[in-house]
Amino acid sequence: MTQSQRLTDENLHEAYKIIAGIVKQHGETYLPIFKRVHEEVELLKKQNDLLSIAEQIAGQ
């Protein structure tokens, strides 16, 4: 995967909003896709939290 093809935080959050809108408009048919994107958003939050903790510890 090249640099330009990598999923960014911004891309992920935009996809999250889009799929949420699709689920709202079209119903639970698309819920599995929303679930997958939601899991990725939560994983990203956890990774960012851990990175922040590591940076705080290293700065002490």
Rosetta blueprint (number, residue, H / E / L):
1 M L
2 T L
3 Q H
4 S H
5 Q H
6 R L
7 L L
8 T L
9 D H
10 E H
11 N H
12 L H
13 H H
14 E H
15 A H
16 Y H
17 K H
18 I H
19 I H
20 A H
21 G H
22 I H
23 V H
24 K H
25 Q H
26 H H
27 G L
28 E H
29 T H
30 Y H
31 L H
32 P H
33 I H
34 F H
35 K H
36 R H
37 V H
38 H H
39 E H
40 E H
41 V H
42 E H
43 L H
44 L H
45 K H
46 K H
47 Q H
48 N H
49 D H
50 L H
51 L H
52 S H
53 I H
54 A H
55 E H
56 Q H
57 I H
58 A H
59 G H
60 Q L
